[in-house]
Amino acid sequence: MMEDILQVRRALDYFLDSHIKEAEEILVPKHKTSMYYSLGYGFILFLKSAMTFEQTDVEKTMHALKHTIHLASAQQKKGVGFLDNITTWVKGNQIQQLKAMSRVQRHAELVYAEAYLLKALLSIVYDESIVAFLREGLNIRSSYNTYRNLEKYIEFVKEEAAAGKDITGYELDDHFTSGVALGVGCFNIVLSLLPATVVKVAELFGFTSDIDYGLQVLESIGDWQEYRGSDKQTSLPPLQGPDEGLRRQLCDMVLLMYNIVLSKMIPLPNVDEDLAEYILQYNLELYPSGVFFLYFYGRLLASQSQIEKSKEQYQKAIDTQHDWKQLQHICYWELGVISFVQKDWQKAYDIYDKLSKESNWSKAVYMYLKGVALYKLNNKDKRAHELMKGVTGAKQKIAGKSIPMEKFVSRKSRKFIEQKDYLILPDLEILNAFTAFDFMPISILKDNFDLINQELDSLNNTNQEHMHYYDDLCTVHYLRAQVLRLLLEKQPNSDVDKLREIHQISVNTVLENANKIELDHYVYYFTRYEKARLLIYDHDYDGAEAEIQFILRSAEKGQYNIGSGPHAKNKYSLENALVFKCHNCDGKIKSLKKSPPLSPTSSKNTSTTTSASHKEVVE
């Protein structure tokens, strides 16, 4: 078995350095006879099916994972395995049972849990039946319990070592410990990110979560905990050898996803970009052509508003490998978002046209983005009208449910047609939906501030005869508030009092006119979230928490009642995304409250009775 693991480790190294064919050539010959070869092969297929949405890829992956489960089951100790005897696992005899197993049998428990978890996740997404959901839910719970029991065994062995006892007989190895850490860490982080109502239900079924612990477990595999804090290491650790823990890079990738990607989409505690940079540098030394790590590097640079350097990394990732177009599509997507940020409309159109032809992710979203790009190039272009007409018909469903982003662009495209080929600031509105405002450097934020003010002046000159006037008025003020907050954060030497004043004027304008909104009811709730974000920046955590709780309570009770028209009492666009943000924002607020109090960056002049000169504030 250990020789098999080393070969699978070699295949994983090839895969992570974008040599996908070489990885498959190692795994395929033995994937039907070896438990670990089968797991490696199934994992690569799982990644591919998650990116393609192709039914044939899903079926192939499901078949491979079922075979992995079969091979692992054959290696398990009978009577105490994953599902054979759940009651004995619950009664507290786990450590004794694991001690009685051979190394191969313990690895079989781990592989069984991993394969069942991957299979369950795939089934929940692609099988629309409630029976599949319940069945796979039970499998996820069983996988979770197995990870916890294996972790207890590792802790026991560590305690024995700390007591000076000989632990060679327990046969722990880095491949096993990295696998357990990957499962335990992911479960703790993912469960912590879920809304409180979901977490409460999960707790009834025995799940627990601790986001700090999840991060610590993942960091321990690469000794990354030494790169946190004031006395952290500054030089990279020695590069690993061929027998490094099999799941070590996967642990690193979860940490990169948390610190670089998720942290820019939702407020998260304990985010450490410096740590992420160390992890990236280390893995890029190992895998200079690794598309995943090049992608993460591009995201990191984009989040730091280093747009041009970010584009270079994405292009390098695209040029590096051609075996899986789906990996290229991830980077093309990011380049398309950057093109929207930079208002390079022809480039944006070309990218989303390419994706619409080659990718199955979301034809409706690609079609809408192509329409917006053409509309911004020339608002008289009839091709934009034809694209917008086709958006609603291009929607699809996953697990029997509509995709929220597709529902959003469908509503916007219908509004475009209703308003005789007109939308106000559709580029900024969709960038907000993609949480891409953070990518904007100060110069682009200033340009957008001026552009928004021009649109406000134009709206004011229409004397409310403009169709859906209050929808557009509130949308533009919401976008302006977000731009102003980011200018405050990125340009601390600016006139902060005037920026806050204009920010509050915009927030209050939305709140005061929300009941007149006919279509874009989501703007009201997103504005309250925006208000909370500035309160956090000003260290008014109680005020921020009150705003967040208002949004969460509205969602929990299904009480909306904001706006006019027949849809005022319905769920609003992107509600699930906002509730997700709010849940994690609430967790971050609680974490900040435990930190030493900070003084505000400046006085909080929040007067709304006087206007300020827009141009002078940001220059």
Secondary structure, DSSP 4 states (H G I P E B T S, - for coil): -HHHHHHHHHHHHHHHTT-HHHHHHHHGGGTTT-HHHHHHHHHHHHHHHHHH--HHHHHHHHHHHHHHHHHHHHHSPTTSSTTT-HHHHHTT-HHHHHHTS-HHHHHHHHHHHHHHHHHHHHHHHH---HHHHHHHHHHHHHHHHHHHHHHHHHHHHHHHHHTT---GGG---HHHHHHHHHHHHHHHHHHHHS-HHHHHHHHHTT----HHHHHHHHHHHTTGGGGSSTT---SPPPPP-TTS-TTHHHHHHHHHIIIIIIHHHS--TT--HHHHHHHHHHHHHH-TT-HHHHHHHHHHHHHTT-HHHHHHHHHHHHHH--S-HHHHHHHHHHHHHHHHHTT-HHHHHHHHHHHHHH--S-HHHHHHHHHHHHHHH-TT-HHHHHHHHHHGGG--EETTEE-HHHHHHHHHHHHHHHTTS--SSHHHHHHHHTT-GGG--HHHHHHHHHHHHHHHHHHHTTTT-STTHHHHHHHHHHHHHHHHHHHHHH-TTS-HHHHHHHHHHHHHHHHHHGGG-SS-THHHHHHHHHHHHHHHHTT-HHHHHHHHHHHHHHHHHT----SSSTTTTSPPTTHHHHHHHHHHHHHHHHHHHHSPP---SS------SS---HHHHH-
